[in-house]
Amino acid sequence: MKKPPYEYRIAIIMLILTVIPIGATQLGWYLYGKMMGFNFGMIAGTLAVILAGYLMYQKGWRNEDED
């Protein structure tokens, strides 16, 4: 599969690192209370960092295109 353009890759990584943890925190807070929401956010944040690191280093998304 072809990599998206560099600007899109950076935007995707930024969205992964912000939307997933914030969304998990908000949903958990609303459904289960303050402490569980915080725990959900921490777990989702950890998984988001792992996913972003995988995309950046294993898939080579941090390198600019040489067109």
C-alpha positions in Angstrom: 0.0 0.0 0.0 1.3 3.4 -0.9 2.0 5.9 1.8 -0.1 9.1 1.9 1.7 12.4 1.3 3.9 13.7 4.1 1.5 16.4 5.3 -1.4 13.9 5.6 0.8 11.5 7.5 1.7 14.2 10.1 -2.0 15.2 10.4 -3.0 11.5 10.8 -0.4 11.0 13.6 -1.6 14.2 15.3 -5.2 13.0 15.2 -4.2 9.6 16.6 -2.4 11.2 19.5 -5.2 13.6 20.4 -8.6 12.3 19.4 -8.2 8.8 20.7 -7.1 9.6 24.3 -9.4 12.7 24.6 -12.4 10.7 23.3 -11.8 7.8 25.5 -11.5 10.1 28.5 -14.7 11.9 27.7 -16.7 8.8 27.1 -15.4 7.0 30.2 -16.0 10.1 32.3 -19.6 10.4 31.0 -20.5 6.8 31.3 -18.5 5.6 34.4 -17.4 8.6 36.4 -14.3 10.7 36.8 -11.8 8.1 37.9 -12.7 5.5 35.3 -12.7 8.1 32.6 -9.2 9.1 33.5 -8.1 5.5 33.5 -9.7 4.9 30.1 -7.9 8.0 28.8 -4.5 6.8 30.1 -4.9 3.3 28.6 -6.1 4.7 25.2 -3.2 7.2 25.3 -0.7 4.5 25.8 -2.2 2.5 22.9 -2.2 5.7 20.7 1.5 6.3 21.4 2.3 2.7 20.5 0.4 3.0 17.2 2.0 6.4 16.3 5.4 5.0 17.1 4.8 2.0 14.9 3.6 4.1 12.0 6.6 6.5 12.4 9.4 4.1 12.9 8.3 0.7 11.4 6.4 2.1 8.5 8.7 5.0 7.8 6.1 7.8 8.1 8.5 10.2 9.7 10.7 10.5 6.6 9.8 13.1 4.0 9.2 12.0 0.4 12.0 12.5 -2.0 10.0 13.6 -5.1 
